[in-house]
Amino acid sequence: MLRYRSLFLAMVLGIVLPANAVQAQRFSGQPIYVQNNTDVTIWVAASYIPPGSSSYVNDGYWQVDPGQRVLIVNNNGVWIYLHAHTADGREYTGPGSPIRRTIRSKTVNLFPVDTGTDYDPRVWTVYFSNINP
């Protein structure tokens, strides 16, 4: 009898745990990494929807050295908007129409990145290669 209860419990947990794992994954959002493919340090800012929210927040600046890949946020939305600049004032110009937001008292252009609605275990990396004068 004990063996059947254990088997039943294992079956119930097997059904419940994957559903909880999916919910936990959705709550944590989509990991967004940035990679600096330039030869100078950049600082990255983002406008994104944090896990557990439905509203955008503006945050930054994450320092990303040349060749470095850094996890910056977990995004709960389909879109994330990114800005990057160098110490000498050069800025990233990305595809699409930028939005203007104020991040730490500086108003900047942030460019859209579509991260999709798929919350599988993959991660998103945005590559910064073109920093304009």
C-alpha positions as a Markdown table, in Angstrom:
| # | Residue | x | y | z |
|---|---|---|---|---|
| 1 | Met | 0.0 | 0.0 | 0.0 |
| 2 | Leu | 2.8 | 2.4 | 0.9 |
| 3 | Arg | 4.5 | 1.7 | -2.5 |
| 4 | Tyr | 1.2 | 2.7 | -4.3 |
| 5 | Arg | 1.0 | 5.9 | -2.3 |
| 6 | Ser | 4.6 | 6.8 | -3.2 |
| 7 | Leu | 3.9 | 6.0 | -6.9 |
| 8 | Phe | 0.8 | 8.2 | -6.8 |
| 9 | Leu | 2.6 | 11.0 | -5.1 |
| 10 | Ala | 5.4 | 10.8 | -7.7 |
| 11 | Met | 2.9 | 11.0 | -10.5 |
| 12 | Val | 1.2 | 14.0 | -9.0 |
| 13 | Leu | 4.4 | 15.8 | -8.4 |
| 14 | Gly | 5.5 | 15.0 | -12.0 |
| 15 | Ile | 2.4 | 16.7 | -13.3 |
| 16 | Val | 2.5 | 19.7 | -10.9 |
| 17 | Leu | 6.2 | 20.5 | -11.0 |
| 18 | Pro | 6.6 | 21.2 | -14.7 |
| 19 | Ala | 3.6 | 23.6 | -14.6 |
| 20 | Asn | 5.2 | 25.4 | -11.6 |
| 21 | Ala | 8.5 | 25.5 | -13.4 |
| 22 | Val | 6.9 | 27.2 | -16.4 |
| 23 | Gln | 5.2 | 29.8 | -14.1 |
| 24 | Ala | 8.5 | 30.5 | -12.3 |
| 25 | Gln | 10.2 | 30.9 | -15.7 |
| 26 | Arg | 7.6 | 33.4 | -16.8 |
| 27 | Phe | 7.9 | 35.3 | -13.5 |
| 28 | Ser | 11.6 | 35.6 | -13.9 |
| 29 | Gly | 11.3 | 37.0 | -17.4 |
| 30 | Gln | 13.5 | 36.6 | -20.5 |
| 31 | Pro | 17.2 | 37.1 | -19.6 |
| 32 | Ile | 18.7 | 39.9 | -21.8 |
| 33 | Tyr | 22.4 | 40.0 | -22.3 |
| 34 | Val | 24.4 | 42.6 | -24.1 |
| 35 | Gln | 27.7 | 42.0 | -25.8 |
| 36 | Asn | 30.2 | 44.7 | -26.6 |
| 37 | Asn | 31.8 | 44.0 | -30.0 |
| 38 | Thr | 33.6 | 47.4 | -30.1 |
| 39 | Asp | 37.1 | 48.3 | -29.0 |
| 40 | Val | 35.9 | 50.7 | -26.2 |
| 41 | Thr | 34.0 | 50.4 | -23.0 |
| 42 | Ile | 30.3 | 51.2 | -23.4 |
| 43 | Trp | 27.5 | 52.0 | -20.9 |
| 44 | Val | 24.1 | 50.5 | -21.6 |
| 45 | Ala | 20.7 | 51.6 | -20.5 |
| 46 | Ala | 17.3 | 49.9 | -21.0 |
| 47 | Ser | 13.6 | 50.5 | -20.9 |
| 48 | Tyr | 12.0 | 47.2 | -20.1 |
| 49 | Ile | 9.2 | 45.5 | -18.2 |
| 50 | Pro | 10.5 | 43.8 | -15.1 |
| 51 | Pro | 9.2 | 40.4 | -13.9 |
| 52 | Gly | 5.9 | 40.6 | -12.1 |
| 53 | Ser | 5.1 | 44.0 | -13.7 |
| 54 | Ser | 3.2 | 45.3 | -16.7 |
| 55 | Ser | 4.8 | 48.7 | -16.9 |
| 56 | Tyr | 8.1 | 49.8 | -18.4 |
| 57 | Val | 10.9 | 51.0 | -16.2 |
| 58 | Asn | 14.0 | 52.9 | -17.3 |
| 59 | Asp | 17.3 | 51.8 | -15.8 |
| 60 | Gly | 21.1 | 51.9 | -16.5 |
| 61 | Tyr | 24.0 | 52.3 | -16.9 |
| 62 | Trp | 25.7 | 48.9 | -17.0 |
| 63 | Gln | 29.4 | 49.1 | -17.9 |
| 64 | Val | 30.4 | 46.6 | -20.6 |
| 65 | Asp | 34.0 | 46.3 | -21.5 |
| 66 | Pro | 35.3 | 45.4 | -25.0 |
| 67 | Gly | 34.4 | 41.8 | -25.8 |
| 68 | Gln | 32.4 | 41.3 | -22.6 |
| 69 | Arg | 28.9 | 39.8 | -22.4 |
| 70 | Val | 26.8 | 41.0 | -19.5 |
| 71 | Leu | 23.3 | 40.0 | -18.2 |
| 72 | Ile | 21.6 | 43.4 | -17.8 |
| 73 | Val | 17.9 | 42.6 | -17.1 |
| 74 | Asn | 15.1 | 40.0 | -17.1 |
| 75 | Asn | 12.4 | 41.4 | -19.5 |
| 76 | Asn | 8.8 | 40.5 | -19.0 |
| 77 | Gly | 7.7 | 42.2 | -22.3 |
| 78 | Val | 8.0 | 41.5 | -25.9 |
| 79 | Trp | 10.0 | 44.7 | -26.5 |
| 80 | Ile | 13.0 | 46.1 | -24.8 |
| 81 | Tyr | 14.6 | 49.4 | -25.7 |
| 82 | Leu | 18.3 | 49.9 | -25.4 |
| 83 | His | 20.8 | 52.8 | -25.4 |
| 84 | Ala | 24.6 | 52.6 | -25.3 |
| 85 | His | 27.2 | 55.3 | -25.2 |
| 86 | Thr | 31.0 | 55.6 | -24.8 |
| 87 | Ala | 32.9 | 57.8 | -22.3 |
| 88 | Asp | 33.6 | 60.3 | -25.1 |
| 89 | Gly | 29.9 | 60.7 | -26.0 |
| 90 | Arg | 29.6 | 58.5 | -29.0 |
| 91 | Glu | 26.2 | 56.7 | -29.1 |
| 92 | Tyr | 24.7 | 53.5 | -30.5 |
| 93 | Thr | 22.2 | 54.0 | -33.3 |
| 94 | Gly | 20.1 | 50.9 | -33.8 |
| 95 | Pro | 17.4 | 49.8 | -36.2 |
| 96 | Gly | 13.8 | 51.1 | -35.9 |
| 97 | Ser | 12.5 | 54.3 | -34.5 |
| 98 | Pro | 14.0 | 55.3 | -31.1 |
| 99 | Ile | 12.0 | 56.4 | -28.1 |
| 100 | Arg | 13.3 | 59.1 | -25.8 |
| 101 | Arg | 13.5 | 58.5 | -22.1 |
| 102 | Thr | 15.3 | 60.0 | -19.2 |
| 103 | Ile | 17.6 | 57.7 | -17.4 |
| 104 | Arg | 19.5 | 59.0 | -14.4 |
| 105 | Ser | 18.9 | 62.6 | -15.3 |
| 106 | Lys | 20.0 | 62.2 | -19.0 |
| 107 | Thr | 17.5 | 62.1 | -21.8 |
| 108 | Val | 18.6 | 59.5 | -24.4 |
| 109 | Asn | 17.4 | 57.7 | -27.5 |
| 110 | Leu | 16.6 | 54.0 | -26.9 |
| 111 | Phe | 16.2 | 51.6 | -29.8 |
| 112 | Pro | 13.7 | 48.8 | -30.0 |
| 113 | Val | 14.6 | 45.1 | -29.8 |
| 114 | Asp | 11.8 | 42.5 | -30.3 |
| 115 | Thr | 12.5 | 39.6 | -27.8 |
| 116 | Gly | 9.4 | 37.7 | -28.8 |
| 117 | Thr | 6.9 | 35.9 | -26.6 |
| 118 | Asp | 8.8 | 32.7 | -26.3 |
| 119 | Tyr | 10.1 | 32.0 | -22.7 |
| 120 | Asp | 12.0 | 28.9 | -23.4 |
| 121 | Pro | 15.4 | 28.4 | -21.7 |
| 122 | Arg | 17.3 | 30.3 | -24.5 |
| 123 | Val | 18.8 | 33.7 | -23.8 |
| 124 | Trp | 18.8 | 36.8 | -25.8 |
| 125 | Thr | 22.0 | 38.6 | -26.6 |
| 126 | Val | 22.1 | 42.1 | -28.2 |
| 127 | Tyr | 25.4 | 42.8 | -29.9 |
| 128 | Phe | 26.7 | 46.3 | -29.9 |
| 129 | Ser | 29.0 | 46.8 | -32.9 |
| 130 | Asn | 28.4 | 50.2 | -34.2 |
| 131 | Ile | 29.0 | 53.2 | -31.9 |
| 132 | Asn | 28.8 | 56.4 | -34.0 |
| 133 | Pro | 30.7 | 59.6 | -33.6 |
